[in-house]
Amino acid sequence: MKLVDAHCHFDFPRFDGCRAAELEAAKQVGLIGLVIPGVKRQDWGRVRDTALAHTGLYYCLGIHPWFVNEHSAEDLDRLSQTLRARPECCVAVGECGLDRLRGNMNDQYPWFEAQIALASELGLTLVIHSVRAHDEVHATLRRMNWSGRALLHGFSGSFQQAKKLIDQGGFIGVGGVITHSRASKTRDAIARLPLESLVLETDAPDMAPKGIEAGSNSPLYLRRILDSLCEIRGEPPDQLAGVLFENTERLYGKSLW
């Protein structure tokens, strides 16, 4: 069984001093790699260095909607210059997006649109943060004629919202939320969506699965998310894992793992 964590903040201080041990433990339950998203310019170097230090790790560079007011046009220029150089192991733009619960969405739109345009121009995957903004994300992608591959990470929404995003080229990130019985709307959506549209992620150290303390999530728990997905969909782990791995390759690129 080959599992890839499609979205994991493995550069965060939570993993300082224990990265090698966490990776080794996760490998014992099938993990063969993960993708680290960038959230702000001052962290891009750390994201890159973390990915390059371990086999099977890749990364993205972007400006997260929470931090847009900490950046300037110069930072977008630097993002563009860096990505045009096609740095080793960099596979996507992001994470970027819209968040209704934190910050001002009117401030977030120009940054999201700029990163959509950059990903489209360079033919890179787009990693999207969307909180209570799925309809606005879809409308923005459609308005900008997006036709590439995108990850709707940490999806928590309805079947109808997910289906519209899939039709726009999106893959749906399945994370710890589905392990919580209270997340009935999201569990129902994930049960009904085409398997070919799903990828696994932890968003570690955040988005902890049931039974894990908040802020203590790890790629080690990706197998728990897979087990919950099997329960929800009524399909066996080996069959699901194979398709999910192929989906992740289609999202980020063949032969990475």
Buried (B, 14 or more C-beta within 10 A) or exposed (E): BBBBBBBBBBBBEBBEEEBEEBBEBBBEBBBBBBBBBBBBBEBBEBBBEBBBEBEBBBBBBBBBBBBBEEBEEEBBEBBBEBBEEEBEBBBBBBBBBBBBEEBEBEEBBEBBBBBBBBBBEEEBBBBBBBBBBBBBBBEBBEEEEBEBBBBBBBBBBBBEBBBBBBEBBBBBBBBBBBBBEEBEEBBEBBBEBEBEBBBBBBBBBBBBBBEBEEEEBBBBBBBBBBBBBBEBBEEEBEEBBEBBBBBBBBBBBEEBB
